[in-house]
C-alpha cells in the first residue's frame, strides 16, 4: 500500500466508529461492512447520473485505473498484475481504452512525421 494511502487509512481508523470486530468501514446500523452492491446502488450510480455518467459502477473505477496506469507508462504485464487479471488479453481487450490526451498526442506525432518531410522540401 502506498504510504500516502496508508496514512489516510490510519487517520480514518482513528476517527471511525468502533465495532466489535474492528471493521474500518462499518455500517453504523449493523456494525458490519457495507455490501458493495448497496454502495453502488445508493451512492455510485446516483452520483454517476448527477455528473452525466449514467452507467457508472464499480467497473468504471477499474477502467479508470487501467487508463491511469497506461498514462504512467507502466508496462502491460505490470498493469495485468496490478489489476489481478489471469490473462493479459483481459487487460488489453476489456480494459484497454486510451485517454483522449494520449490519443491526440500520438496522432500529433504521426502527423508531424508525415508533414516533416514536406516542410523540409519547401
C-alpha positions as CSV (number, residue, x, y, z in Angstrom):
1,X,0.0,0.0,0.0
2,X,1.3,3.5,-0.9
3,X,2.5,5.5,2.1
4,X,0.0,8.3,1.5
5,X,-2.9,5.9,1.3
6,X,-1.7,4.1,4.4
7,X,-1.6,7.4,6.3
8,X,-5.2,8.2,5.2
9,X,-6.4,4.8,6.3
10,X,-4.7,5.2,9.7
11,X,-6.2,8.6,10.1
12,X,-9.7,7.3,9.3
13,X,-9.3,4.3,11.6
14,X,-8.7,6.6,14.5
15,X,-11.9,8.5,13.7
16,X,-14.2,5.7,12.5
17,X,-16.9,4.4,14.8
18,X,-15.6,1.3,16.7
19,X,-17.0,-2.1,16.0
20,X,-16.6,-5.3,18.0
21,X,-14.8,-7.0,15.1
22,X,-12.7,-3.9,14.2
23,X,-14.2,-3.1,10.8
24,X,-12.9,0.1,9.3
25,X,-15.8,0.9,7.0
26,X,-18.7,-0.5,9.0
27,X,-22.3,0.4,8.6
28,X,-23.2,2.2,11.9
29,X,-26.6,0.4,12.0
30,X,-25.3,-3.2,11.7
31,X,-21.6,-2.8,12.7
32,X,-20.8,-4.9,9.6
33,X,-19.2,-3.9,6.3
34,X,-21.5,-2.4,3.7
35,X,-22.4,-4.6,0.8
36,X,-20.6,-3.4,-2.4
37,X,-23.9,-3.7,-4.3
38,X,-25.6,-1.3,-1.8
39,X,-22.8,1.2,-2.1
40,X,-23.1,1.1,-5.9
41,X,-26.9,1.4,-5.8
42,X,-27.1,4.2,-3.1
43,X,-24.0,6.3,-3.9
44,X,-22.1,5.5,-7.1
45,X,-24.9,5.2,-9.6
46,X,-26.8,8.3,-8.4
47,X,-23.5,10.3,-8.5
48,X,-22.9,9.0,-12.0
49,X,-26.3,10.2,-13.1
50,X,-25.7,13.5,-11.4
51,X,-22.4,14.1,-13.3
52,X,-23.7,12.7,-16.6
53,X,-22.2,9.2,-16.5
54,X,-25.4,7.1,-16.4
55,X,-23.7,3.7,-16.4
56,X,-21.2,4.5,-13.6
57,X,-20.4,1.5,-11.3
58,X,-17.5,-0.4,-9.7
59,X,-16.1,-1.4,-13.0
60,X,-15.9,2.3,-14.1
61,X,-13.2,2.7,-11.4
62,X,-11.3,-0.3,-12.8
63,X,-11.4,1.1,-16.3
64,X,-10.2,4.5,-15.0
65,X,-7.4,2.8,-13.0
66,X,-6.3,0.9,-16.1
67,X,-6.3,4.1,-18.2
68,X,-4.3,5.9,-15.5
69,X,-1.8,3.0,-15.3
70,X,-1.3,3.3,-19.1
71,X,-0.7,7.1,-18.7
72,X,2.1,6.4,-16.3
73,X,3.8,4.3,-18.9
74,X,3.5,1.2,-16.9
75,X,4.3,-2.0,-18.8
76,X,1.4,-4.0,-19.9
77,X,2.5,-7.0,-17.8
78,X,2.7,-4.8,-14.7
79,X,-0.8,-3.5,-15.5
80,X,-2.1,-7.0,-15.8
81,X,-0.7,-8.0,-12.4
82,X,-1.8,-4.8,-10.6
83,X,-5.4,-5.4,-12.0
84,X,-5.1,-9.1,-11.0
85,X,-6.1,-10.4,-14.4
86,X,-5.3,-14.0,-15.2
87,X,-4.9,-13.1,-18.8
88,X,-3.2,-10.1,-20.3
89,X,-5.8,-10.2,-23.0
90,X,-8.4,-9.1,-20.5
91,X,-6.2,-6.1,-19.5
92,X,-5.8,-5.1,-23.1
93,X,-9.1,-6.0,-24.7
94,X,-11.6,-5.3,-21.9
95,X,-9.9,-2.5,-20.0
96,X,-7.8,-1.1,-22.8
97,X,-9.1,2.4,-23.6
98,X,-6.6,5.1,-24.1
99,X,-7.2,8.6,-22.7
100,X,-8.1,11.3,-25.2
101,X,-5.0,13.4,-24.4
102,X,-2.8,10.3,-25.2
103,X,-4.7,9.8,-28.5
104,X,-4.2,13.4,-29.5
105,X,-0.5,13.3,-28.6
106,X,0.1,10.0,-30.5
107,X,-1.9,11.3,-33.5
108,X,0.0,14.6,-33.4
109,X,3.3,12.7,-33.6
110,X,2.2,10.8,-36.7
111,X,1.0,14.0,-38.4
112,X,4.4,15.6,-37.6
113,X,6.2,12.5,-39.1
114,X,4.2,12.8,-42.3
115,X,4.4,16.6,-42.6
116,X,8.1,16.9,-41.6
117,X,9.4,15.8,-45.0
118,X,7.1,18.3,-46.7
119,X,8.4,21.1,-44.6
120,X,12.0,20.1,-45.3
121,X,11.5,20.2,-49.1
122,X,9.7,23.5,-49.1
